[in-house]
Amino acid sequence: MISDPLVDRRRPGTNPADPRGLWTVNQLCDLVQVRSSRQTGSVVRLLVHAGRRPA
């Protein structure tokens, strides 16, 4: 279960062993939703808009 509500928003540390997967996904996607509960575990939902982004 993910208990840190900002797990995908904080820049990872300088240690290469630090986890950085959710942070990287948050940098690449338009929307990242993380939901976690003891009953269902963790669910990560990603949204990426296709096409060109406005400048």
Secondary structure, DSSP 4 states (H G I P E B T S, - for coil): ----TTTTTSPP-S-TTS--HHHHHHHHSSEEEEEEETTTEEEEEEE---SPPP-
